[in-house]
Amino acid sequence: MNLVLSSQLGVTVQLGMFDAIKDMFFVNPVFLFGIIVICMMVMIIYKKNGIMPKVKTVILLLLFYYYLCVMLTNIVGIPCISEYIRMARLKVGIFNPHINLMPFIDGLSLGFLMNIILFIPLGFLCPLIAEKYQHIKNILLIGCGLSFSIEMVQLFTLYRVTDINDLLANVMGTVIGYFCYRIIHKITKSHIKTQDNMWYVPVIIIITTFILGFFR
C-alpha cells in the first residue's frame, strides 16, 4: 500500500514539475507580434545596406527575443495591464516602492546565483548578433541598461522589490556570458562574423518585449 502511495505521489510531483517547466517556457500569444517587428527590422536593414542578414543572424534574433519573453514575463515578472486592473479593484496605487540599496545583505543567496544565471544568455547572444557587442564596455552597457530598466519597472508592481543585489548579479551574469562567448571564440580559433549595423536591433527587441509584456 505504501509503495503504491509513494508511486502515485512521485507521479504527481513529476507532473507538477513538468507543468511548472512547461508554463515557464510558454509565452503569451501576444508576443507573436514581436516576430513581425523582427522581420520588419531585417527588411529595413536589407533595404538600407543591400545585404540580407544571414539565416544564422535571423535565428539568433528570434532566440534572443524568445529568451527575453521568457525572462521578463515568466521569471522576472514585469508589470502588465491586467495587474494594474487588479490593483485598481483593490484600490491600491500603482507606485509601490520596495527598495533595498544594501549590497550583499543576505550574502550569496540562491536568488543571487539565479539572477547571475538569468543574464548569461544576454552576454553570450549579443556578441553573436552584432560586432559592437564584442567589446566589453558595450556588453556592460546593455547589461546595466536592461537590469536597471527591470528594477525601475518593479517600482510599479505590488510585491516586487527593487534590489541593488539583483542589479549586481545581472551585470555579473552578462559579463560571464560575454566571457563564455570569448572562450568559445578562442577555442574555435575563428572569427565569428557578425554585422556591425545590427547593433541597435537587440535594443529594439528589448523595448518591443517590454511593450508587448505590458499588454499580455
Secondary structure, DSSP 8 states (H G I E B T S, - for coil): -HHHHHHHHHHHHHHHHHHHHHHHH---GGGHHHHHHHHHHHHHHHHHHS----HHHHHHHHHHHHHHHIIIIIII----HHHHHHHHHTT--S----EE--TTTT-S-HHHHHHHHHHHHHHHHHHHH-GGGGSHHHHHHHHHHHHHHHHHHGGGSSS--EEHHHHHHHHHHHHHHHHHHHHHHHHHTS-----GGGTTHHHHHHHHHHHHHHT-
